[in-house]
């Protein structure tokens, strides 16, 4: 059975020493291809994902301005981002969105960057990858103004409630679940409940590596091979065969990111 890691950061420094081995372990576990998310407070950092996608045939990139970095990118940076998004190995815009938990960038700057990237996704015909934390109502309001890009979108690492999940599904989004859904803490109960309200054809899984390793691997650096743990947990939680869940999330990722045939 194959899986796609729909959101990871293996272009980052924490993988510099063993990136090839990490990708090899994932492939051996049946995980390929990979959507690598290019983020950072400079275009140099954002470009790393594209460079990796150029070097590895089963790596595809998404590029965007994370809400944490929204105040660090100026008009010239956004113009360069628009050029980078047109790269043939770039399959999505993002991750963008709103993070009102950390507020590393002012909220008004986050909203401006979110709106600009939604418009960019509309313009280039590619889906948008959204990071939303403690800001679901506000982000939905922005999307209601700007509209979901025709190519679709995903709320990555979903950590909201069932009602918030329903709101995103109603707006046409996919929802992606990370290792957090496996955590035993009661704080993850709403996320597990949200999993049950997402239609099977809107469901994705991810690692967000190197962050958020599944419960059985807590304390380890997360890596794409571990998405198998998360997908298996989701299948058990939903009471469906692993083969069914694996096939569904793989097909969903291929369709959303317009990936070439195997």
Steps between C-alpha positions, in 0.01 A plus 500: 500500500626845409455830680583861422641726768291802409694748715858481623805720541785267406673788321588649839827501689397219734526261204823629351710217647284208381238623254570224247466233768175653626349493153626145444337382824173656395508338157579163658191550720286566193489878543550690175464764364550786744359854511779711648393839630733790437469759776722746682548870549714533188457386140828310536340277763179463302693392189656201676188292437516573128869410486422165664209440260732563206742237633256225603242372249245409769525830690263785416506843660252748637625854560353778704524742789416339834288719730794508742705677230227721354661824617843406361406487130469827309343576161816397318496171688142433399587578138783247513268250667256536211779408259605203714145365521497463121786248517389163354608311814286724722155349550345736757511843662576502870509434775313821568219586738446641847666404830346686792658264753859618464439835327860509376383752238231764562154373419436763236824403322398134514165581340657706222746220419220240510285699260789559262581130487138397447494738204830358377358147514201620299733656242729200451235228522661314789354398837570684822650343814370668815637515853218602733542510877258662745359697207251279318212751502725782386659287227160385375395863474806574284427200278138606469625834366767362269341162414670163485737476202357289218776243554392451862676518832590320820500592867821330599562349845137554592461568873150644515162373611243292311296815430809675361572194287146515362551868420810429294342204324201719411744746342651228282822437692681176573615441858834342583574320826846476654646297786303717744189291430682203661592679823333344807439835672138609536593816313511285185144369552339781292745428217406132503134600503564730204655211308160330501321789327742535208376323184740230385566684174617812690741329738881526491779389735836661560799505729591871514849352551718569689220596740215308667615139490212254560439381856699178464804703393469800731832662572645403164557729206200440278566381144284405200511122566303563819191612306417129486438510877259791466312346208469166681367678810243687291382174346453342845327811634260505205447124507600445137763269346845648468496421130188713454633794698845488341353489150261788573753742645750421225243560227389821671855637515567410138182673389543812715863561406450394137787253526611311188404131468724248671 
